[in-house]
Amino acid sequence: QKEVEQNSGPLSVPEGAIASLNCTYSDRGSQSFFWYRQYSGKSPELIMSIYSNGDKEDGRFTAQLNKASQYVSLLIRDSQPSDSATYLCAVITSGGYNKLIFGAGTRLAVHP
Amino acid sequence: DAMVIQNPRYQVTQFGKPVTLSCSQTLNHNVMYWYQQKSSQAPKLLFHYYDKDFNNEADTPDNFQSRRPNTSFCFLDIRSPGLGDAAMYLCATSGPGQETYEQYFGPGTRLTVT
């Protein structure tokens, strides 16, 4: 079983719609969760971090965490073509140092 | 602006010819990481430094080495690059304080092996 799983996509949404990206993780003891955006050929950019159950909003982005169900999601409201990228879910596992485990990413395509 | 810088951005080397990639940071973070990312794959952690303490991932090939001469700089040495080592190499940092778990990436170095 992979430690962090994401649907590879592509997830295609029309401009202005809500994009919903999901991620599940296997380590029940994980406490820190992140979403990175990665444009093609570029490095990952941190867009959201979440540590507690519930929702965390930052502009058009909302991260949701449910530790009991071991899933994290990212909602992007009013999606724009510039949001088209791969979104990587990353989790810090419970053992030892702050090792970040990445999912393989979900490719999002926002079409005009 | 505080940032993570990687040089060069693009590196072409020949099969078996040693190559060194560099990373510097102005964030004053105490932890520095090296990742390898191949096309359409997740970044894979190679090793990290917690201050001067070096931590190697169990599956990192011996062909990969690293040096951290001071807080600001970290180097990745590939002793004998093979065709399978062609990838994007990412440096990241994280630091003490409220956001200690957040990792910030440099722009990456795209390595081509001919």
Interface residues (C-beta under 8 A of the other chain):
Chain A: V4 S32 F34 Y36 G41 K42 S43 P44 E45 L46 S49 L88 I92 Y97 N98 K99 L100 F102 G103 A104 G105
Chain B: V31 Y33 S40 Q41 A42 P43 L45 H48 Y50 N55 M88 L90 S94 E99 T100 Y101 E102 Q103 Y104 F105 G106 P107 G108 R110
